[in-house]
């Protein structure tokens, strides 16, 4: 199969990738909990900074999908024993995980926005350019994190190990930012918090997204090379 066919196969295996009914139920609960965002923040939830933080949902959930697509016993055996091109396997699986992360980002954003506007005569939404830029960022974050995560997920002993690594790619930078923020002077921190209000935010996010997309391709090649090593473990020694 080529990359597109593998992409479709992964989406068709959605039930397996999200851990069945239990996983689907958990996602419904998480989506419902996002109603707490407008309850807590009100119209302040439209602040681009909060919307940026919400973008982290996409790569986290995409990472869970990716871990299941590489590290379950059935998926791992298929990766190793199939004759599909390794680069097609890596690309198709990462694209499917990216699409899933993007879809869930839309849901997790739509639910609180709906709750915010349910009793309003005039609908409050972020600017269209900001929404498009955030959608691109959520997709590019999912692409980059799952592309890098696929290196570790290939040959991982179980999905939990792969998920831990992928989550670390997202949570460690956030924790580092939180730690550094606590050390910054209040005035400097306030200027950072105001920065996302800039009219140049969509262009900034587009530029960041482009870098993330490009950075994902070397990771895919590394994953493809690792798949080949698993398929032909003695080839290197033979050379």
N, C-alpha and C positions, 0 to 999 in steps of 0.2 A: 504494500500500500504506500501511496505517497503521503506527504504531510497533510494535505487537505482531507484525505480519506481517514487518516489516523485522528485528525481533529474531530471529524464527524463520529468516528467510533467512540472516542472519549466522551463526547456529549451524549451519545446514545447509552453510555454506561453510567449515566449520572447517578442512578440509584446506588450503585456500588461505590461511586466516588464520594458520596456524601454520607455513607454509612447507613443507608436505608431509611426506614421510617423514623427511626430514632434521631438520625442526623437532620432529617427534614423538619421534625418537630422542634428540635433545638434552634434551627434557623428561624422558624416562625416565632418562637419565644423571643429570640434576640431582636428580631424586627419589631415586635410589639413593644419591647422595652425602650426602643428609640423614641417612643412618645414622650418619655421623660425629658427629652432634650428641650422641646418648646415649653414644657411645664416648668422646667428649672430656669431656662434662659430667656424665654419669651422671644421677642423680636431680635434679641441679641444673638440668637442662633444663626442669624444671617451674616454675622461677622465672618469675613473670609478666613480668619484664623481658626475658628471652630470648624468651618467647612473643610479646611485643610487637614485638621486632625481626623475628621471623619473619613477622609480619603484613605487613611491607614487600614480601614476595614477591608478594602478590596484586596490588597496583597496578602493580608492575614488569611482570609477565607480562600483565596486562590491557592495559597500554600497548602492548605488542608487538602484541597482537591488534587493538587500535584502529588502530594505524598501518597495518597491512595492510588494514583495512577502509575506510580513507579514501584512502591515498596510493599504492596500486599503480595502474598505468595503467588496468586494467579497472575497479577500484572507483571511481577518480576520475571516469572517464567516466560511470559509472552514476549517481553522485551529481549530476553536472552536467546530464546529458541526460534524467534521469527526470522525470516529472511528480509524483512523490511529494511531499507537503508537507515543506518543509525541516525543520520542527521534528520531524516524525515520523522523518525520516532520522537526525537528530542523536540523538534519544532512543533509537530502536531500536538503533543502532550502539553507543552508550554502554552501554545495558543489556546487550547481548550481551557486550561486553568485560568488564563488571562480573561477569556470571555466570561467564565463563571464569576470571577472576582468583580468584573465590571458590572455584570447583571445584578449582583448582590449589592454593590455600591449604589446603583440606581434605586433599588428597593429600600435600602437603609436610609437613603436621603429622602425618598418620596414619602415615606411614612411620617417622619416628623414634620415635613413641610405641609402635608395634608392636615396633620393635627394642629399646626399653627394657624392654618387658614380656614378651618372648618366652620367657624362662627363669624368670619369676617366678610364684610360687604365687598372690600377691595382686597384682592389676592396680593400677598407679599411674597416676592421671590427674589433671589439674587439676580443680578444682571445676567442676561443671556450669555454674554462673552465670558463671564466668570464661571457660569455653569459648564460651558463647553470646555474651558481650560481645566476645570476640576475633573471633568470626565476624562479628558486626555491624560491628566496626571494620574488618576486612579488606574487607568489602563496601563500606562507606562510603568507605574510602580509594580503592578501585578506582573507585567512582562519581565521586568528586571529581576524582581525577587524570585519568581519561579524559574527563570533561566539560570540564575546562580544556584538556587536551591536544587535544581535538577541534577547538578553535579554531585551533590551529597546524596540525594534521593536514589540515584542510580546505584544499586547494590547495597542500599541501606538494609539493615536486618529486619526492620518493621516500620510501618507508617509513623508510629509515635516518634521514633528517632529522627525521621525526616522532618516531621512537623516541628519538633523542637528546634532544629537548625533554622528552618525557614522563619519561624516566629522570632528567633534571635536576630535575624537580619532586619526586622522591623522594630522590635522592642528596644534593642540596644541603642540605636541612634536616638530614640525618643527619651530613654532614660538618661543618656548622656546629655541631651539638650536640657532636660529638667535639672540635672545636676549642675550644669554650667550656669543655667539661669539663676539658681540660688546663690551663685557667687558674684553675679553682676550687680553693679549699682542700680538702684531702683529707676533712676532717670534713663539709663541706657536700656534697661529692660522694657520700659514704657515705649521707647522709640521703636524697639523691635516689634512690639505688639501692634503698633500703629502702621507698620510697614505694609502689611497685607491690604490696607485700604487704598493703596496706590492705584491709580488708573492704569499703571503699567503691569499690574498683576497678571492679567491674561497672557501677555507677551512673555513675562518671566516664567510662568508655569509652562508655557509652550516650549521655551528654550530648555528648561529642566527636563521636560518630558522627552525632548529629542535626544538629549544626552543619555537618559536612561534607556531609551529604545536602542540606541547604537551600542551602548555598553552591554546589552543582553546578548548580542550575536557572538562575541568571543566565548561567552559562557556556554552557549548552545554547542559550539564546536568542541569545547572541552567535554561536555556531556556525551556527544557523539563518539568521541575518542574513548571515553570510559566504557560506553556500551560495547564498542568493538573489542576492548580488552577483556570484558566479561564473556563475550562470545568466543573469543580466540585467546584464551589465557596463556597458551604456549607459543603464540606467534612471535612475541618479543624475544623469548629465549631462543627460538629457532633462528632468529636473525643474528 
